[in-house]
């Protein structure tokens, strides 16, 4: 009766249809599946705790979303817009170049700024829009607004991608060095980071 182990799927389907609490439904389905599969309650809790710990980055990400929403509700976005409007002669290109440099500098020191949902969307994008409106002296069109949104996202992606290995202890540097070691090549972690710095500088100039 191996099919009995699929009972967890049925529990999830029924729970979703009846609109029960999602987390409770999934945990219950996992527990029942474990018990009918011969896994003890203690073993189930150990597996659950281990996987929760391994996926804690995702949990932190989900916690930050309501915090960003609350910050916007209490004026964080408007304050950032007001700050940009006070800086005379600032163009959206200059602002995004400065942010790009800050993003790469943060990568060099292995500092995480938060990414798209926590930093770009509530702060960088509105500040870029404010700089553009101050430069043009009018409201942005839909096409212009979408272009500035895309630029903000691109800045984050390029800045993170090309600068994340400029720190010698970054995961990417260790992965590259470890792969070279396994393949029999001589690896130089400082050299990998130094090369990444050159690429990051070129990206800043070209972009």
Secondary structure, DSSP 8 states (H G I E B T S, - for coil): -GGGGGHHHHHHHHHHHTT--HHHHHHHHHHHHHHHTT--HHHHHHHHHHHHHHTHHHHHHHHHHHHHHHHHHTTHHHHHHHHHHHSTT--HHHHHHHHHHHHHHHHHTT----HIIIIIIIIIHHHHHHHHHHHHTS---HHHHHHHHHHHHHHHHHHHHHHTTSSTTSHHHHHHHHHHHHTT----HHHHHHHHHHHHHHHHHH-
